[in-house]
Amino acid sequence: MRLVLISDTHGLHHRMPPLPEGDILVHAGDFMNAGYDPHEIISFNKWLGEQPIQYRVVCGGNHDRLFENDPKQARSLLSNAIYLEDSGITIGGLALWGSPYTPEFLHWAFMYPRGEAANEHWDRIPNGLDVLITHGPPYGILDQTTPDGDHLGCERLLEAVQEKRPKVHVFGHIHGGAGTRNNGITQFVNAAYFNESYRPLEPAGRIQVIEL
């Protein structure tokens, strides 16, 4: 199976280059910008439906506020994707599980205070996963806004990944950490696409492709 991995398009999906061919498109959250306007979902859903990839799997992110504030409406508008929120699905024999939650920062969506509260989400991650999708990174892995910046990932998520040992862990959220890393067990992918500053518009990373 060929996975095309992206994240953090922030309502600018229409400015992305054509996606590579693949079997499963994974978006790791922040497909909205302000996150309150249903038309952001409608636009993103239309774009998803135009992609020549059979399966589209999406989790939310901190910008995707409507999925927390009005989940019934938000999910009804995302008809061209499988939406994961502390939940999973198996496609073509590949087990995927996704969550939008990240450590608390300002007043965005899907956030928890650092520490024990994180376990409410990460204890749910199943064993035997092929692909773990979280909006935020694990602590110390592709989680810095600049090379000398603080590590902003979640310590409890790192512990869960080390325990559950997924083949691939895809995330975004920290745009400056875009890239890949492999520890010999898990292929980590920060798939954030657009930079924090959109003027001028510059990609933070590139569209990632993985074969499983």
N, C-alpha and C positions, 0 to 999 in steps of 0.2 A: 504494500500500500504506500502511495506517495502522499505525504502530508505537506500542505502549503500553510505556513504559519505567519500570522500577522497580529498586531495589537496596536492600540493607541492611535487610531486614525482620526479621532476627534471631529467627526462630521465632515472630514475631508477625503472620504473614500473615493469621490469622483475625480480627485486629483492624482490618484495612484496610477502607476504604470500598469499595463496588462499583467494579470497574474500568471505565473507559470502553470503548466498543466499539472493536474494532481487528482487524487481520489477523494481526499478530505481537506476542506479548508477549515482551519482553526483560527478563530479570532479571540484573543485573550482579554477583551474588555476595553472600555473607553472608546466605543464606536460613536458615542454622542459627545457633544461639547458642553453646553450649559447643562443639558440633561433633563430639562423640564418639558420641552416641546415635543409632542408626539410626531410632528413632521420630521424630526431628526431620525426617528425609528423608521418611518415610512420610506424616507430617502435611502437609508441604509439597507432596508429590506429589499427595495427595488434593485439596488446595486448588487446585493447578494444573488438575487434571482437571475441576474445577467451573467454571472460568472460560470464558465464552462467546467464546473467541478460538481460532481454528483451530490456529495454530502457537505453541509456547512454546519460547523459546531461552534457555538458562541457562548462565552460567559460574560457577565457584566463587569463593570469596573466602577471606580469611585465617581466618574463623571456621568454614569448612566443612572441618574437619580430616579427617573420615572419607574425603573424596574424595582426599586425599593418602595417608592411612594404610592404607586398604583400598579402593582404587578400584574393584575388581571388584564388591564388595558394594554400595558406595555407588551406582555407576552402575546396577546392576540394580534398585535401589529407585526410581530416578527415571524411571519409565516414561512419564510424561506430558509429557516435555520432551526437546528436543534439547540434549545437554550438550556444550559446547565447551571444550576445554583445549588451547590452542595449535593450534587447528584451526578449520575454517570449513565453511560450508554455503551453498548458494544456494536461496532460496525465492521463487517467483514472480518470478524474474529479479533479485532483490536478493541481492547477495553480502554475507554476514556472516562475521565471524571473531572468536573470543573467547579470552581468556586470564585465568586467575585470579591471576597473579603480581603481587606488589608489593614495593617495597624493604623490606629487613630491618627488623623492629621487634619486639622481645621474642621470644617463642617461638611464633608462630602458624604457620599453614600457608602454603604456596606463596610463599615469600619468597626473595629473592636479595640479596646485598650490593650496595650502590650502586657504579656504575662499569661496567666492561667486562662483568661477569657478566650484566647486563640484556640485552645483545645476543643472548644465547642464545635469548631469547624474542622480542624485538622485531624481529630480523632476519627472522623467519618471517612477519611481517605481509605479506600480498600486496598488490600494486598493484591499482588498480581497485575498491577496496572501496566498497560503499555504507555499511555499518555496521561500525565497529570497536567491540568490547565488551571492556573491560578492567575488572578490579575496581578498580584504582587510577587516579588522575588523572595527566595529564602535568604536568610542573613548571610552576608559575605560573598554572595555569588551574583555577579552582574547587577549590583544594587547600589551603585554610586552615581551621582549626577555628574561628577568629574572624577578623573583618575585619583585625585588626592582627597576626595570628599568623604564624608561619613558614610558608613554602611547603613542602609535604610531598610533592608529586608527584615523579615520576621524570623526570630530565633526559634520559635515553636514550629514554624513551617519547615525550617531546616532540619529539626529533629525528626519530624514526620517523614520527610523525604529520605533521610538516612535510614529510617526504620523500614519504610514501605518499598523503597528501591524501585521506583518506576523507571522504565526504559528512557522515557523522554519527559522533561518538565518544561513546559512552555509558559511564559508569563510576559509582562510588560511593566507598565506603571512608572518605573524609573527610566526615563527616556535616555539619559546619558549612559546607561548600562547596556544599551543594545549590543547584541553579539551572542556568541556561543561559547560554551565551556563543557568539557567532558571529564568526569572524574573516574572513568573506567567502568562505572556502573550505570550512571544516568547522564544523558545528553541534556544539558541545560541550554535553553534558548530564551533570551530576552528579545522578543519579537517587536518591541516598540518601533513604530515606523516614523512618526513625525516628531520633530523637536518641540521643546516647550514654547519657543518663540516661532510664530508662523509668518513673520515679516522680516526678511524674505522667507518664503516657505522652503525648508530644507529637510530632507529625510534625516532622522536620527540613526536609522539603520537600514537594512535591506530586507526584502522579502525572503524568508528562510524556507528551505525545502529539505525534508528528511524522508528517507526511505525506511520503511519498517516491514 
